[in-house]
Amino acid sequence: MSKHDENCDCGCNEEYGFDVDSTVTLTLDDDTVVECAILTIFPVNNQDYIALLPLDEDGDNDDGEVFLYRYSEDENEEPQLTNIEDDDEYEMVADAFDELLDSQEFDEIDEE
């Protein structure tokens, strides 16, 4: 999985105003607190979604798990994450994220 940096073309820094090394702290349904790296925010059918990489206590992710949420901003431009409850919507978003990863990996290979 590619790491975002100042040269990535995803627009994460410019469009959404966070540093490419930004993290977010989530409290899961079972009250587990997880620090996650923000991978990207991407649109699917006029809705933005965010991909988060959960990190362990050392700041690593060894299992490759990614969390996907609906992304929006409130009237104060504060980020809002919403669970994706619908299985069909989740599959559509997961497929779009996979395609995004595939295109980034292809771009990296093409640049070599």
Backbone bond lengths (Angstrom), bond angles and torsions (degrees), N, CA, C in turn:
res aa  C-N    CA-C-N  psi(-1)  N-CA   C-N-CA  omega(-1)  CA-C   N-CA-C  phi
1 M - - - 1.442 - - 1.521 108.02 -
2 S 1.310 116.99 133.17 1.453 119.36 -176.30 1.519 111.36 -79.22
3 K 1.323 115.24 147.24 1.463 121.44 178.14 1.519 108.01 -94.30
4 H 1.297 115.60 138.95 1.457 120.16 176.42 1.517 108.60 -76.14
5 D 1.305 115.58 143.85 1.452 121.12 174.63 1.519 108.75 -148.05
6 E 1.319 116.37 -171.44 1.457 119.11 -176.45 1.524 112.51 -65.62
7 N 1.330 118.13 -12.81 1.459 121.61 -179.21 1.522 114.05 -103.02
8 C 1.325 118.00 -0.59 1.461 118.38 -178.09 1.528 109.69 -69.23
9 D 1.314 116.72 153.63 1.458 121.79 -177.10 1.508 113.10 -102.06
10 C 1.320 118.36 14.93 1.463 119.75 -174.77 1.518 112.39 -79.19
11 G 1.325 118.41 -15.78 1.454 120.92 179.86 1.511 113.72 81.60
12 C 1.330 118.04 8.47 1.461 120.74 -174.50 1.518 112.22 -59.67
13 N 1.311 118.01 -41.21 1.453 120.01 -176.37 1.526 111.49 -76.03
14 E 1.324 116.61 -47.67 1.455 119.73 -175.40 1.525 111.75 -72.04
15 E 1.317 117.04 -48.10 1.455 119.91 -172.43 1.519 113.06 -73.40
16 Y 1.332 117.90 -38.50 1.451 119.72 -173.06 1.519 113.33 -109.51
17 G 1.326 118.55 -3.52 1.444 121.24 169.41 1.521 116.35 73.63
18 F 1.328 118.87 25.22 1.456 118.77 173.50 1.519 109.13 -122.20
19 D 1.320 114.19 155.24 1.458 119.51 178.60 1.513 109.24 -69.32
20 V 1.323 116.22 150.44 1.446 120.06 -178.29 1.522 112.56 -66.90
21 D 1.321 117.84 -15.50 1.458 120.94 176.85 1.526 111.30 -99.36
22 S 1.328 118.11 17.10 1.459 122.29 -177.36 1.520 111.61 -68.96
23 T 1.324 113.69 149.80 1.455 120.53 174.35 1.520 108.74 -128.57
24 V 1.313 114.79 163.49 1.446 121.84 176.32 1.524 107.10 -134.51
25 T 1.316 116.88 144.13 1.458 121.43 177.76 1.513 108.67 -101.76
26 L 1.334 116.25 122.85 1.460 122.48 179.89 1.517 110.21 -108.74
27 T 1.308 116.41 145.67 1.457 122.39 167.75 1.514 106.50 -110.52
28 L 1.323 116.28 114.07 1.460 121.85 -176.50 1.526 110.95 -77.23
29 D 1.332 116.25 171.68 1.469 122.02 -177.99 1.526 112.89 -56.09
30 D 1.337 117.07 -30.58 1.467 120.34 -179.66 1.529 112.35 -91.71
31 D 1.344 116.54 16.09 1.468 124.93 179.88 1.523 114.42 69.81
32 T 1.316 117.64 11.40 1.453 121.52 172.85 1.530 108.48 -72.00
33 V 1.326 116.66 134.09 1.462 121.38 177.79 1.524 107.85 -99.69
34 V 1.347 115.71 128.40 1.458 121.37 -176.19 1.521 108.95 -130.55
35 E 1.322 116.09 129.17 1.462 121.73 172.39 1.527 107.26 -86.47
36 C 1.335 116.93 131.42 1.466 121.13 -176.87 1.523 110.10 -128.91
37 A 1.325 115.40 139.75 1.457 121.34 171.69 1.523 108.05 -81.99
38 I 1.323 116.47 139.38 1.456 120.75 176.38 1.521 107.72 -82.88
39 L 1.332 116.06 117.05 1.461 120.19 178.69 1.518 111.28 -83.25
40 T 1.326 116.27 -53.30 1.454 120.51 -178.54 1.519 109.95 -169.32
41 I 1.298 114.92 163.22 1.461 123.00 169.39 1.514 105.27 -119.90
42 F 1.321 116.84 132.31 1.459 120.49 -174.29 1.527 110.09 -143.00
43 P 1.331 116.35 148.96 1.465 120.04 -178.87 1.533 111.65 -90.94
44 V 1.335 115.07 145.41 1.460 123.04 170.31 1.525 105.87 -141.37
45 N 1.333 116.91 119.05 1.467 122.02 178.73 1.528 113.12 49.80
46 N 1.319 116.43 52.11 1.468 122.83 176.00 1.530 114.44 64.97
47 Q 1.315 117.50 18.85 1.466 122.79 175.22 1.528 106.94 -126.80
48 D 1.335 117.11 136.02 1.464 120.37 176.29 1.521 110.12 -87.61
49 Y 1.322 115.05 145.61 1.459 123.59 177.15 1.518 108.19 -131.24
50 I 1.322 115.93 154.31 1.461 121.21 179.84 1.523 108.77 -121.96
51 A 1.328 115.65 139.47 1.461 122.35 176.10 1.522 108.01 -109.26
52 L 1.333 115.55 124.23 1.459 122.42 -177.66 1.520 110.02 -119.33
53 L 1.313 116.20 139.41 1.455 122.63 178.84 1.520 108.45 -106.39
54 P 1.350 117.89 108.56 1.468 119.48 180.00 1.535 110.71 -65.85
55 L 1.321 115.52 137.08 1.463 121.65 -177.29 1.520 110.35 -113.81
56 D 1.325 116.28 145.82 1.460 119.59 175.73 1.527 109.04 -83.29
57 E 1.325 116.86 -175.60 1.465 121.22 -176.62 1.529 113.13 -62.60
58 D 1.348 117.39 -18.87 1.458 121.33 177.66 1.524 112.40 -93.29
59 G 1.346 116.95 0.79 1.458 121.12 -178.50 1.503 113.78 81.68
60 D 1.344 116.88 19.89 1.462 121.98 -178.75 1.520 110.51 -111.37
61 N 1.334 115.30 163.86 1.457 122.26 172.14 1.511 106.15 -134.22
62 D 1.327 115.83 105.49 1.454 120.08 -176.03 1.520 113.36 -92.99
63 D 1.341 117.84 -18.93 1.465 119.10 -174.76 1.523 113.87 -98.80
64 G 1.325 118.58 -6.84 1.451 121.60 177.25 1.520 115.00 75.37
65 E 1.335 117.68 7.67 1.456 121.06 179.52 1.528 109.91 -66.57
66 V 1.333 115.82 140.82 1.458 122.64 177.84 1.522 107.82 -129.09
67 F 1.339 116.50 137.90 1.463 121.79 175.79 1.527 108.28 -99.41
68 L 1.329 116.32 134.84 1.458 122.22 177.13 1.523 109.46 -116.95
69 Y 1.342 116.39 132.99 1.459 122.77 179.40 1.525 109.46 -137.50
70 R 1.332 116.39 157.21 1.456 120.54 166.49 1.524 106.89 -69.56
71 Y 1.325 116.13 141.89 1.463 121.46 -179.67 1.525 109.30 -122.37
72 S 1.311 115.75 135.46 1.466 121.62 173.33 1.520 107.38 -152.38
73 E 1.310 115.16 175.14 1.460 120.70 175.91 1.517 108.02 -126.83
74 D 1.337 116.13 141.44 1.459 120.22 178.81 1.529 109.76 -80.22
75 E 1.318 116.66 -175.10 1.463 121.21 -176.90 1.522 112.90 -62.86
76 N 1.332 118.25 -19.83 1.464 122.85 176.81 1.522 111.97 -96.35
77 E 1.331 116.21 12.09 1.461 123.86 -178.82 1.524 112.59 62.70
78 E 1.326 116.48 27.07 1.465 121.67 174.72 1.533 108.29 -86.58
79 P 1.322 117.47 135.43 1.466 120.11 -179.87 1.530 112.15 -63.23
80 Q 1.320 115.28 141.65 1.460 122.54 176.93 1.527 107.99 -128.20
81 L 1.319 117.02 126.78 1.461 122.20 176.71 1.512 108.36 -109.63
82 T 1.336 115.97 136.07 1.449 121.75 -179.66 1.527 108.58 -129.34
83 N 1.319 116.46 135.53 1.466 120.40 176.60 1.519 110.60 -60.49
84 I 1.312 115.89 146.29 1.462 121.91 173.58 1.523 106.02 -93.85
85 E 1.312 116.80 105.34 1.469 122.56 -174.33 1.528 113.22 -86.05
86 D 1.326 117.03 -30.47 1.452 122.11 -175.24 1.530 110.68 -83.52
87 D 1.333 116.82 125.53 1.468 121.48 -178.04 1.526 112.24 -60.80
88 D 1.336 117.33 -40.37 1.464 120.16 -179.73 1.525 111.06 -65.95
89 E 1.327 116.24 -41.80 1.465 120.18 177.26 1.525 109.98 -62.54
90 Y 1.340 116.99 -44.35 1.465 120.10 -179.53 1.530 110.95 -60.59
91 E 1.333 116.51 -44.13 1.474 120.07 179.49 1.523 111.13 -61.44
92 M 1.331 116.55 -41.15 1.455 121.26 179.28 1.534 110.30 -63.19
93 V 1.320 117.00 -43.34 1.469 121.90 -179.41 1.535 110.16 -68.61
94 A 1.332 117.04 -43.05 1.466 120.59 179.25 1.534 110.47 -62.49
95 D 1.329 117.04 -40.72 1.465 120.30 177.37 1.524 111.14 -63.63
96 A 1.333 116.74 -42.17 1.464 120.57 178.80 1.529 110.62 -63.93
97 F 1.332 117.17 -40.02 1.461 120.50 178.46 1.533 110.33 -65.55
98 D 1.324 117.31 -42.42 1.468 120.78 176.97 1.527 111.14 -59.55
99 E 1.332 116.98 -42.38 1.463 120.78 178.62 1.528 110.51 -64.06
100 L 1.334 116.35 -39.53 1.461 120.97 177.19 1.527 110.38 -60.92
101 L 1.328 116.63 -45.14 1.469 120.36 177.94 1.517 110.96 -62.31
102 D 1.324 116.18 -44.58 1.462 119.90 179.51 1.526 111.23 -59.86
103 S 1.323 117.82 -42.82 1.466 120.56 -178.99 1.522 110.75 -68.14
104 Q 1.345 118.40 -36.15 1.461 120.65 178.04 1.521 110.48 -68.11
105 E 1.336 116.73 -40.95 1.462 119.78 178.36 1.521 110.35 -64.22
106 F 1.340 117.54 -39.44 1.452 121.55 177.97 1.520 109.89 -64.13
107 D 1.333 117.17 -42.85 1.468 120.96 178.47 1.518 111.22 -60.87
108 E 1.349 117.26 -39.83 1.463 120.85 179.44 1.518 110.90 -66.08
109 I 1.313 117.19 -40.76 1.472 121.59 178.29 1.526 109.22 -65.66
110 D 1.321 116.30 -43.43 1.457 122.43 -177.90 1.519 111.61 -63.43
111 E 1.337 118.45 -30.76 1.460 122.59 -179.39 1.517 112.88 -77.54
112 E 1.316 118.01 -17.35 1.477 120.92 -176.36 1.486 112.78 -74.28
